[in-house]
Amino acid sequence: MKNNKNLKVWGMSALLVGLLLLPSTLLLAQSTSIPAEHPSLYKGVRPLGMGNAFIAMPGSDENAAFYNPAAINDYKRLGMRIVSPTLDFSTSIIGLVNDTLDLSDAIDAATTDGAKIEEFRNFVNQHIGEFQSIALRLPILQLQHKWFVLSTLADSRTTISFRNRTVTNFELSSRSDAGGLIGTAFGFWEDQVQVGLNLKVLYRISVDETITTDDITTAAKFSDVLSLNRAPGVGFDLGLKGKVPSYGQKWLEVIKPTVGFTWQDIGNTRFSGAVPDTTQSIGLGVGIHPTLGQWEFHVENDFRELNQSVAFIRKWNIGAEVVAPKLLILRPSFRLGANQGYIAAGTGFDFRFLKLEFATYAEEAGVFSRQRENRRIALNLSFGF
């Protein structure tokens, strides 16, 4: 009788996933070749240490709603996070920032077009082949419960690419979002199947341009080269997550497998005016979550951007986490994974009202897969309970 119930649950779940996969669409064109990041809002340090694999993870912290809203239903009690900054940056971004400031001063001081072009060419040639990025994510206040998440946050990321070796130019993609997320989730059949939905209301300031020598010579000041676009936007995320039935098998009861499905930024998160929309992404994930006494183990394997025409390796995220028993006043955790084929690692120290997390990971900076590694570091300081 129990097995028949499990089969019915999973049959309905498979049908839902199949229906949801139908409306996937193509990417909208962008004015730069810099790829979009997923999830589009709030990439957490804990998932990044696991190779950004988090779709089928149980919901236990502030990351759940942003990676799979269905995991909201896993929360056991009311929780809160306040002013929890995350800094995410390429290892050599500081040098590039300093050089960019020097370039701005040099171009503003130049009196002829030839002098401006010379300064610009020297700058581009100095950094040719680089792909640098920096991001600041700041959940200002987040409340989370078994049936809802309310979050106000700011999420800013900037990427500069010098990948074109044949033309003197560079690409700049910058996006700053401020707003809120409201998520809700419900479980069915004793939480064997969970369904969640996010509503995102954002105000975005963006730059998405390729800066050329013509831009430098026609602008009175370097700051005039950049055109800032501002607009409000609204988007939705849908998530499914479920526990694989054990069918009476002891080994399945031990490893506690889960599966997850996400459709993020459904139909593209829309912004008015010249602000580019956020392209939708469909993802699938599987995981196992055995425990041994007070030790917790999580192994995740995700595939993202299934609706987009990118190389398979860029869709693949895999990772593992070991959460140790509490040691005096903290509970440590250790993570290892791979993001787009590049190694990721991280650690966390969870105190009662404070959490410290670190991760190092990499993303593809080249036009082709496995062409150039962009190594990044992410740090998080989180307050709450």
C-alpha positions in Angstrom: 0.0 0.0 0.0 2.8 2.4 0.9 4.7 1.6 -2.3 1.6 2.4 -4.4 1.3 5.7 -2.6 4.9 6.5 -3.3 4.5 5.6 -7.0 1.5 7.9 -7.3 3.4 10.8 -5.7 6.3 10.4 -8.0 4.2 9.8 -11.1 2.4 13.2 -10.5 5.8 14.9 -9.8 7.3 13.6 -13.1 4.3 14.9 -15.0 4.6 18.3 -13.4 8.3 18.5 -14.4 7.6 17.4 -17.9 4.9 20.1 -18.4 7.1 22.8 -16.9 10.0 22.0 -19.3 7.9 22.8 -22.4 7.9 26.6 -22.3 11.7 27.1 -22.3 12.8 29.9 -24.6 15.9 31.3 -26.2 18.2 33.9 -24.6 17.7 37.5 -25.5 20.6 39.2 -27.2 22.9 41.3 -25.0 25.3 44.1 -26.1 28.2 42.2 -24.5 29.3 38.6 -24.7 29.6 38.4 -20.9 27.4 35.4 -19.8 24.6 35.7 -17.2 25.0 34.2 -13.8 22.7 31.8 -12.1 20.9 32.1 -9.8 20.3 35.6 -11.0 19.8 37.0 -7.5 22.0 36.2 -4.4 24.7 33.6 -5.0 25.4 32.2 -1.6 28.9 31.5 -0.3 27.9 28.1 1.1 26.6 26.9 -2.3 29.7 28.4 -4.1 32.0 26.3 -1.9 30.0 23.3 -3.2 30.5 24.2 -6.9 27.2 26.2 -6.8 25.3 22.9 -6.6 22.3 23.5 -4.4 19.0 22.7 -6.2 18.1 19.6 -4.3 19.5 20.7 -0.9 17.3 20.7 2.2 16.4 24.2 3.2 18.3 25.2 6.4 19.7 28.7 5.8 19.2 31.9 3.9 20.2 30.4 0.5 17.2 28.1 0.1 14.7 30.5 -1.4 17.2 31.8 -4.0 18.3 28.3 -5.3 15.0 26.4 -5.0 11.9 28.0 -3.4 10.4 24.6 -2.7 13.1 24.2 0.0 11.4 26.9 2.1 9.1 24.1 3.3 12.1 22.5 5.0 12.5 25.3 7.6 11.6 24.0 11.1 11.1 27.3 12.9 11.0 31.0 12.5 14.5 32.4 11.6 15.9 35.8 10.9 19.1 37.2 9.2 20.0 40.9 9.3 22.7 42.9 7.4 24.7 39.9 6.2 27.2 41.2 3.7 28.8 38.9 1.1 31.9 40.0 -1.0 32.7 38.0 -4.1 35.7 39.1 -6.3 38.4 38.0 -8.8 41.8 37.6 -7.2 43.4 40.5 -9.2 40.4 42.9 -9.3 42.1 45.4 -7.1 44.9 46.1 -9.6 42.4 46.6 -12.4 40.3 49.0 -10.3 43.4 51.1 -9.6 44.3 51.1 -13.3 40.8 52.1 -14.3 40.9 55.1 -12.0 44.2 56.1 -13.4 42.8 55.8 -16.9 39.9 58.0 -16.0 42.2 60.7 -14.8 44.6 60.4 -17.8 41.7 60.7 -20.3 40.1 63.7 -18.6 43.5 65.4 -18.6 44.3 64.7 -22.3 43.8 67.6 -24.6 43.7 65.8 -28.0 41.9 62.8 -29.4 45.3 61.2 -30.2 46.4 61.5 -26.6 43.1 59.9 -25.4 43.4 57.1 -27.8 47.0 56.4 -26.7 46.0 56.2 -23.1 43.1 53.9 -23.9 45.1 51.6 -26.0 47.8 51.3 -23.4 45.2 50.4 -20.8 43.5 47.7 -23.0 46.9 46.2 -24.0 48.0 46.0 -20.4 45.0 43.9 -19.5 44.3 42.0 -22.7 43.0 38.5 -22.0 41.7 39.4 -18.5 38.2 38.8 -17.2 37.6 40.4 -13.8 34.6 40.7 -11.6 33.4 41.9 -8.3 30.1 41.5 -6.5 28.5 42.7 -3.2 25.4 41.0 -1.9 23.6 42.4 1.1 20.5 40.8 2.5 19.3 43.7 4.8 16.6 41.7 6.5 15.3 38.1 5.9 12.6 36.3 7.8 12.1 32.6 7.1 9.5 30.0 8.2 8.2 26.7 7.0 5.7 28.4 4.7 7.2 31.7 3.7 10.4 33.8 3.2 10.5 37.6 3.2 13.7 39.2 2.2 14.9 42.7 1.4 18.3 43.0 -0.2 20.8 44.7 -2.4 22.8 42.7 -5.0 25.5 44.4 -7.1 27.9 42.7 -9.6 30.3 44.2 -12.1 32.3 42.3 -14.8 35.0 43.7 -17.1 36.2 41.6 -20.0 39.3 42.2 -22.3 38.8 39.1 -24.4 38.9 40.6 -27.8 42.6 40.7 -28.9 42.0 42.1 -32.4 40.1 45.3 -31.6 41.0 47.9 -28.9 38.0 47.7 -26.7 36.7 46.1 -23.5 33.3 44.9 -22.3 31.6 46.2 -19.2 28.5 44.6 -17.6 27.3 46.0 -14.3 24.0 45.3 -12.6 22.8 46.6 -9.2 19.4 45.4 -7.9 17.6 46.6 -4.8 14.2 45.3 -3.7 12.5 42.4 -2.1 11.6 38.7 -2.5 8.5 37.0 -1.2 8.5 33.2 -1.3 6.1 30.5 -0.2 6.2 26.7 -0.3 4.0 23.8 0.7 4.5 20.1 1.2 2.3 17.3 0.1 2.1 13.7 1.2 4.0 14.3 4.4 6.4 16.6 2.6 7.5 13.9 0.1 6.8 16.5 -2.6 7.3 20.2 -2.1 6.3 23.1 -4.3 7.5 26.7 -3.9 7.1 30.1 -5.7 9.0 33.4 -5.4 7.9 36.8 -6.3 10.8 39.3 -6.9 10.2 43.1 -7.0 13.4 44.9 -8.0 14.8 48.3 -9.0 17.8 47.9 -11.3 20.6 50.1 -12.4 22.6 48.6 -15.2 25.4 49.2 -17.7 26.0 46.7 -20.5 28.3 48.1 -23.1 31.4 47.6 -25.2 33.7 50.6 -24.7 35.6 51.5 -27.9 38.1 54.2 -28.9 35.2 56.1 -30.6 33.5 56.3 -27.2 36.6 57.7 -25.6 37.1 60.4 -28.2 33.5 61.6 -28.4 33.0 61.8 -24.6 34.0 65.0 -22.8 34.9 63.0 -19.7 35.6 59.3 -19.1 32.5 59.1 -16.9 30.3 60.2 -19.9 31.2 57.0 -21.7 28.9 55.0 -19.5 25.2 55.3 -19.9 23.3 54.2 -16.8 19.9 52.6 -17.3 17.4 52.5 -14.4 14.0 50.7 -14.2 11.8 48.6 -12.0 11.2 45.0 -12.7 9.1 42.0 -11.6 10.0 38.3 -11.8 9.0 34.8 -10.6 10.7 31.6 -9.7 9.2 28.2 -9.4 10.6 25.2 -7.6 9.8 21.5 -7.0 11.7 19.2 -4.6 11.0 15.7 -3.4 12.3 12.9 -1.3 12.9 9.7 -3.3 10.8 6.9 -1.7 12.8 4.1 -0.1 10.5 1.3 -1.3 11.5 -0.7 1.8 15.2 -0.5 0.8 17.5 0.1 3.8 20.3 1.8 1.8 17.8 4.4 0.4 16.7 5.2 3.9 20.3 5.7 4.9 21.4 8.0 2.0 18.1 10.0 1.9 18.1 11.0 -1.8 16.3 14.0 -3.0 15.6 15.5 -6.5 14.9 19.2 -7.4 13.6 21.2 -10.3 13.8 25.0 -10.7 12.4 27.4 -13.3 14.0 30.7 -12.4 13.0 34.1 -13.8 10.0 32.5 -15.5 9.5 33.9 -19.0 12.5 36.3 -18.3 12.3 38.7 -15.4 11.1 41.9 -17.1 12.4 45.4 -16.7 11.0 48.5 -18.4 13.0 50.9 -20.6 16.5 50.1 -21.8 17.4 47.8 -18.8 18.0 44.3 -20.1 15.7 41.5 -18.8 17.1 38.6 -16.8 16.9 35.5 -18.9 15.1 32.5 -17.5 17.0 29.3 -16.5 15.7 25.8 -16.0 17.7 23.4 -13.7 17.5 19.9 -12.3 19.4 18.5 -9.3 19.8 15.3 -7.3 21.4 14.9 -3.9 22.0 12.5 -1.1 22.0 13.5 2.6 23.1 10.7 5.0 23.9 11.3 8.7 26.2 9.5 11.1 25.4 10.5 14.6 25.8 14.3 14.7 27.7 14.4 11.4 25.9 15.5 8.3 26.9 14.7 4.7 25.5 16.3 1.5 26.4 15.4 -2.0 24.8 17.4 -4.9 24.8 17.1 -8.7 23.0 19.9 -10.6 22.5 20.9 -14.2 21.5 24.5 -14.9 20.6 26.5 -18.0 19.0 23.5 -19.6 17.0 25.7 -21.9 20.0 27.6 -23.1 22.5 26.9 -25.9 25.8 26.7 -23.9 28.4 23.9 -23.6 27.5 21.0 -21.3 30.4 21.7 -18.9 29.0 25.2 -18.2 25.7 23.6 -17.2 27.2 21.2 -14.7 27.7 21.9 -10.9 28.7 19.2 -8.5 29.7 19.4 -4.8 29.8 17.9 -1.3 29.6 19.2 2.2 30.5 17.7 5.6 28.9 19.3 8.7 30.8 18.4 11.9 29.2 18.1 15.3 29.2 21.2 17.5 32.5 22.1 19.0 32.1 24.2 22.1 30.4 27.4 20.7 30.5 26.7 16.9 29.7 24.1 14.3 32.2 23.9 11.4 31.6 22.7 7.9 33.8 21.8 4.9 32.9 21.9 1.2 34.4 20.7 -2.1 33.0 20.8 -5.6 33.3 21.8 -9.2 31.7 24.7 -11.0 31.8 24.6 -14.9 34.6 22.1 -14.6 36.7 24.2 -12.2 37.5 23.2 -8.6 35.6 24.9 -5.8 36.1 24.7 -2.0 34.8 26.3 1.1 34.4 26.3 4.8 32.0 27.7 7.4 31.8 28.4 11.1 28.3 28.6 12.5 28.0 30.2 15.9 24.6 30.7 17.6 24.0 34.2 16.3 26.9 34.6 13.9 28.1 32.8 10.8 31.4 33.1 8.9 31.8 31.5 5.5 34.6 31.4 2.9 34.7 29.9 -0.6 37.0 29.9 -3.6 35.6 28.9 -7.0 36.1 29.6 -10.7 34.0 30.4 -13.8 34.7 30.2 -17.4 36.2 33.5 -18.7 36.9 32.3 -22.3 34.6 32.2 -25.2 35.0 28.4 -25.4 34.8 25.9 -22.6 38.0 25.1 -20.6 39.7 28.1 -22.3 40.4 30.4 -19.4 39.8 30.1 -15.6 38.5 33.1 -13.7 39.3 32.3 -10.1 37.1 34.1 -7.5 37.0 34.4 -3.7 33.7 34.8 -1.7 33.4 35.8 1.9 30.2 36.1 4.1 29.5 37.5 7.5 26.0 36.7 8.6 24.0 37.7 11.7 20.8 36.2 13.0 19.2 33.0 14.3 
